[in-house]
Amino acid sequence: MPTTLRAAVIVDAIRSPMGRGRSASDSRPGGALSSLHPVELLAQTLRALIDRNDFDPEIVDDVLIGCVSQAGEQAGPIGRFGWLAAGLPERVPALSVDRRCGSGQQAAEFAAVGVMAGNYDVVVAGGVESMSRVPILSARMGADPYGPSVAERYAPGLIPQGVAAELIAARWKLDREALDEYSARSHRLAGVADTAAEIVPIEVAAADEPEVVAADETIRPGTTVEDLAALRPAFETEEMSARFPEIEWSVTAGSSSQLADGAAAALIMSEERAEVLGLTPRARFHSFAVAGDDPIAMLGAPIPATERILERAGMAISDFDQIEVNEAFAPVPLAWAEHFGVPLEKVNPRGGAIAFGHPLGASGGRLLVSLLCGLEQSGGRWGLQAMCEAGGTANATIIERI
C-alpha cells in the first residue's frame, strides 16, 4: 500500500445511446433498447470500453456497476453477469452499487478512491438501467420502504420526488415559464451537442437481422416553450395541495427527466499504471463529497454537497469551466445555479436528463461522460458534477481534464 495518495485517472469513458423507457402502466411500444436484456446492454457497453483500449482485461481488479432497481432482470449481480456476458475474464470480480440516482457516480468515486488508496490499480466503473424492462419502483413491489420510525419522524409522510421538485420551485420562486424555458433549452442543446465521441453503438435483435442503435432517441430538438406550456402539471393532487399550499403546481412531464434505458462505463486506473500500459489519460479525479439534506424537499442536496466539495478542494465555483447538475426536474439545476450565482451557460451546456433521459443507475456515468467530452471539446480544464438522490442525499465530483 502506498504511503501517499496516488492520482486516479480516467483513461476512457463511454455510454450507450439513450433509449426511451416506460413506466409499468405505459401501454406504448418499448423504445429502441427495450428488446435488450439489461445484462446484454451492459455487456455490450463493457465490451466496447475494453476493445477501445489496448490492454489485457485480466488485469482489471474490480468492476463497480451502479443499478437502482435491483429486481427482476436486474436482481442478480448485474456487474458480474454483464462482464461475463461480454466474454471477459472470469477471474475479475464485480460489485453492484446503489445510491439511488447517484449510483453510477458513486461507482466511479469508489473506483477512484480505491485507486488513490492503493487498493486497486485498474477498475471499470459505470452503471446500467433498463427502465423499460424493470420499471421504476419495481424493487418495492408494494412494500413500505420507510418503516414506522421514519414515518413517525417525518409525519405526515415523505413525498414523491415530483412533489419535492414543486417544493424546490416554490422555495426558489421559479415559475412555470422559467421551468418550461429551461426544459426547452435542454432539448435544444442536446440536439446540437457533438456526442459522437461518447456513444458506442448497441446491437439489438430484429426480425430479419440485428439492428444497430447508434443515436439517442429521447431528444426532441424542436421542443418549444409553447409546446411545454400546453402540458398539465404532473404531480398535483388534492392531498398534496392541502399539505403544501405554497406550491403553484408547475412541474410537468416536459420539465421532468425522461424514463430511459442506458448504460455507461469508465476505465479508471492509477497514473503510474496508465503510463506502464502506454495508455493516455483523459482526466484525473480531484475531489469527492456526499451530503444529506431535508428528505422531504429531497432534491436540494446538490447544494450542500457542492458547498462541501468546494471547501474540501479549496476551490471557488468560478474555477469551473463546465458543470453538470442532473436534471431530475428543471427546478433542481435552476435552484442550484441561483444559489451559487453561476451563469446557466456553464450548467449542463450539452443538455441534460430532460432531453437525454435518466436511466437511474447509469445516469452518474452518463453525466461523467458528458462532462469529460464537453471539457475536451471546449478546451476547459475543471469540471464539477452533482447528482440529487432519493432520500435527500447528493454526490459531487470534481475532475481535471489532462
Residue pairs with C-beta under 8 A, 6 or more apart in sequence:
1 117
1 118
1 119
2 117
2 118
5 116
5 117
6 115
6 116
6 118
6 270
6 271
6 272
7 116
7 270
7 271
7 284
7 285
8 111
8 112
8 113
8 115
8 116
8 268
8 269
8 270
8 271
8 284
8 285
9 268
9 269
9 270
9 271
9 274
9 281
9 282
9 283
9 284
9 285
9 402
10 266
10 267
10 268
10 281
10 282
10 283
10 284
10 285
10 368
10 372
10 399
11 53
11 267
11 268
11 269
11 274
11 279
11 280
11 281
11 282
12 49
12 52
12 53
12 266
12 267
12 282
13 198
13 264
13 265
13 266
13 267
13 282
13 365
13 368
13 369
13 372
14 45
14 48
14 49
14 52
14 198
14 199
14 200
14 264
14 265
14 266
14 369
15 45
15 198
15 199
15 200
15 262
15 263
15 264
15 265
15 362
15 365
15 366
15 369
16 33
16 41
16 44
16 45
16 199
16 200
16 202
16 213
16 262
16 263
16 264
16 362
17 32
17 33
17 199
17 201
17 202
17 213
17 214
17 215
17 216
17 217
17 262
18 216
18 217
18 218
18 260
18 261
18 262
18 356
18 357
18 359
18 366
19 31
19 32
19 33
19 34
19 132
19 213
19 217
19 218
19 260
19 261
19 262
19 357
20 30
20 31
20 32
20 34
20 132
20 217
20 218
20 258
20 259
20 260
20 261
20 357
21 31
21 34
21 130
21 131
21 132
21 258
21 259
21 260
21 261
21 357
21 359
22 28
22 30
22 31
22 34
22 131
22 132
22 135
22 259
23 135
23 136
23 259
24 135
24 136
24 137
24 138
30 132
30 133
31 132
31 217
31 218
31 260
31 261
32 204
32 213
32 217
33 41
33 130
33 132
33 202
33 204
33 213
33 261
33 262
34 130
34 132
34 133
34 261
35 204
35 205
36 130
36 202
36 204
36 205
36 261
37 73
37 130
37 133
38 67
38 73
38 74
38 78
38 128
38 129
38 130
38 133
38 134
38 261
38 263
39 73
39 76
39 78
39 81
39 82
39 85
40 85
41 128
41 130
41 202
41 261
41 262
41 263
42 65
42 78
42 79
42 82
42 85
42 126
42 128
42 263
42 265
43 81
43 82
43 83
43 85
43 86
44 86
44 200
44 202
44 203
44 263
45 82
45 126
45 128
45 200
45 202
45 263
45 264
45 265
46 63
46 82
46 83
46 86
46 88
46 124
46 126
46 265
47 86
47 87
47 88
48 200
48 265
49 124
49 200
49 265
49 266
49 267
50 57
50 86
50 88
52 200
53 267
53 279
54 277
54 278
54 279
55 122
55 277
55 279
57 88
57 89
57 92
58 89
58 91
58 92
59 121
59 122
60 88
60 89
60 92
60 122
60 123
60 124
61 92
61 114
61 119
61 120
61 121
61 122
61 123
62 92
62 93
62 94
62 95
62 111
62 114
62 120
62 123
62 124
63 79
63 80
63 82
63 83
63 92
63 93
63 94
63 95
63 123
63 124
63 125
64 79
64 94
64 95
64 97
64 107
64 108
64 110
64 111
64 123
64 124
64 125
64 126
65 78
65 79
65 82
65 94
65 95
65 96
65 97
65 107
65 125
65 126
65 127
65 128
65 361
66 96
66 97
66 98
66 99
66 102
66 103
66 104
66 105
66 106
66 107
66 126
66 127
66 128
66 361
66 362
66 364
66 365
67 74
67 78
67 79
67 96
67 97
67 98
67 103
67 127
67 128
67 129
67 360
67 361
68 98
68 100
68 101
68 103
68 129
68 139
68 360
68 361
69 129
69 131
69 134
69 135
69 136
69 137
69 138
69 139
69 360
69 361
70 78
70 96
70 98
70 139
71 134
71 138
71 139
71 141
72 133
72 134
72 138
73 130
73 133
73 134
74 128
74 129
74 130
74 134
77 94
77 95
77 96
78 96
78 128
79 94
79 95
79 96
80 93
80 94
82 94
82 128
83 92
83 94
83 124
84 90
97 103
97 104
97 106
97 107
97 110
97 127
97 361
98 361
99 105
99 106
99 389
99 393
99 395
100 360
100 389
100 390
100 391
100 393
101 326
101 328
101 358
101 360
101 363
101 364
101 387
101 388
101 389
101 390
102 364
102 387
102 388
102 389
102 393
102 394
102 395
103 127
103 360
103 361
103 364
104 125
104 126
104 127
104 264
104 361
104 362
104 363
104 364
104 365
104 366
104 368
105 363
105 364
105 365
105 367
105 368
105 385
105 387
105 395
105 397
106 290
106 364
106 395
107 125
107 126
107 127
107 364
107 365
108 125
108 126
108 266
108 268
108 364
108 365
108 368
108 397
109 285
109 288
109 395
109 397
110 125
111 120
111 123
111 124
111 125
111 266
111 268
112 125
112 268
112 285
112 288
113 288
114 120
114 123
115 121
115 123
115 268
115 269
115 270
116 285
120 269
120 270
121 269
121 270
121 273
122 267
122 268
122 269
122 270
122 273
123 267
123 268
123 269
124 265
124 266
124 267
124 268
125 265
125 266
125 268
125 365
126 263
126 264
126 265
126 266
126 362
126 365
127 263
127 264
127 359
127 361
127 362
127 363
127 364
127 365
128 262
128 263
128 264
128 359
128 361
128 362
129 260
129 261
129 262
129 263
129 359
129 360
129 361
129 362
129 363
130 261
130 359
131 259
131 260
131 261
131 359
131 360
132 259
132 261
133 261
136 259
136 360
144 151
146 158
150 158
151 157
151 158
154 295
154 296
156 243
158 295
158 296
158 298
159 240
159 296
160 235
161 298
161 299
161 328
161 329
161 390
162 234
162 235
162 251
162 256
162 329
163 235
163 240
163 244
163 247
164 296
164 297
164 298
164 299
165 235
165 251
165 256
165 299
165 328
165 329
165 330
165 331
165 332
166 235
166 244
166 247
166 248
166 249
166 250
166 251
166 331
167 244
167 247
167 296
167 297
168 174
168 297
168 299
168 300
168 329
168 331
168 332
168 335
169 175
169 179
169 247
169 248
169 250
169 251
169 331
169 335
170 244
170 246
170 247
170 248
171 297
171 335
172 331
172 334
172 335
172 338
174 250
174 330
174 331
174 334
174 335
175 248
175 250
176 229
176 248
176 250
177 225
177 229
178 330
178 334
179 250
179 251
179 252
179 255
179 330
179 331
179 334
180 225
180 228
180 229
180 252
180 254
180 255
180 330
181 225
182 255
182 330
182 333
182 334
182 344
182 354
183 223
183 228
183 254
183 255
183 330
183 354
184 223
184 224
184 225
184 227
184 228
185 344
185 351
186 327
186 330
186 348
186 351
186 352
186 353
186 354
186 355
187 219
187 220
187 221
187 222
187 223
187 351
187 354
187 355
188 221
188 223
188 351
189 348
189 349
189 350
189 351
189 355
190 216
190 219
190 221
190 350
190 351
190 352
190 355
190 356
191 219
191 220
191 221
191 351
191 355
192 221
193 350
193 351
193 370
194 373
194 377
195 216
195 350
195 373
197 373
197 376
198 369
198 370
198 372
198 373
199 214
199 215
199 216
201 212
201 213
201 214
202 212
202 213
202 214
203 210
203 211
203 212
203 213
204 210
204 211
204 212
204 213
205 211
216 356
216 357
218 258
218 260
218 355
218 356
218 357
219 351
219 355
219 356
220 355
223 254
227 254
228 252
228 254
228 255
231 252
231 253
231 254
232 252
233 249
233 250
233 251
233 252
234 251
234 252
234 253
234 256
235 249
235 251
236 249
240 247
241 247
241 249
251 329
251 330
251 331
254 354
255 329
255 330
255 331
255 354
256 328
256 329
256 330
256 354
257 326
257 327
257 328
257 329
257 352
257 353
257 354
257 357
257 358
258 353
258 354
258 355
258 356
258 357
258 358
259 357
259 358
260 353
260 356
260 357
260 358
260 359
261 357
261 359
262 357
262 359
262 362
262 363
262 366
263 359
263 362
263 365
264 362
264 364
264 365
264 366
264 368
264 369
265 365
266 365
266 368
266 369
268 285
269 277
269 279
271 281
271 284
274 280
274 281
281 402
282 372
282 376
282 401
282 402
283 372
283 375
283 383
283 399
283 400
283 401
283 402
284 399
284 400
284 402
285 397
285 398
285 399
286 313
286 382
286 398
286 399
286 400
287 309
287 312
287 313
287 315
287 397
287 398
288 309
288 395
288 396
288 397
288 398
289 305
289 306
289 308
289 309
289 312
289 395
289 396
290 305
290 308
290 393
290 394
290 395
290 396
291 301
291 304
291 305
291 307
291 308
291 393
291 394
291 396
292 301
292 304
292 391
292 392
292 393
293 300
293 301
293 303
293 304
293 392
293 393
293 394
294 300
294 392
295 391
295 392
296 392
297 392
298 388
298 389
298 390
298 391
298 392
298 393
299 328
299 329
299 331
299 332
299 388
300 332
300 335
300 388
300 392
301 388
301 389
301 392
301 393
301 394
302 325
302 326
302 332
302 336
302 386
302 387
302 388
302 394
302 396
303 335
303 336
303 339
303 340
304 394
305 386
305 394
305 395
305 396
306 317
306 336
306 340
306 384
306 386
306 396
308 396
309 384
309 396
309 397
309 398
310 316
310 317
313 398
315 382
315 398
317 340
317 341
317 342
317 384
319 382
320 346
320 382
320 383
320 384
320 398
321 346
321 375
321 378
321 380
321 381
321 382
321 383
322 346
322 349
322 371
322 374
322 375
322 378
322 380
322 382
322 383
322 384
323 342
323 346
323 347
323 348
323 383
323 384
323 385
323 386
324 347
324 348
324 352
324 367
324 370
324 371
324 383
324 384
324 385
324 386
325 332
325 333
325 336
325 337
325 347
325 348
325 352
325 385
325 386
325 387
326 332
326 333
326 352
326 353
326 358
326 363
326 367
326 386
326 387
326 388
327 333
327 348
327 352
327 353
327 354
327 355
327 358
328 353
328 358
328 388
330 354
332 388
333 347
333 348
333 352
336 342
336 347
336 386
337 343
337 344
337 347
349 374
349 378
350 370
350 373
350 374
353 363
356 366
359 366
363 387
364 385
364 387
364 395
367 385
367 387
368 385
368 397
368 399
371 383
371 385
371 399
372 383
372 399
372 401
374 380
374 383
375 381
375 382
375 383
375 399
375 401
376 401
380 401
381 400
381 401
382 398
382 399
382 400
382 401
383 398
383 399
383 400
383 401
384 396
384 397
384 398
385 395
385 396
385 397
385 398
385 399
386 394
386 395
386 396
386 397
387 394
387 395
387 396
388 394
389 395
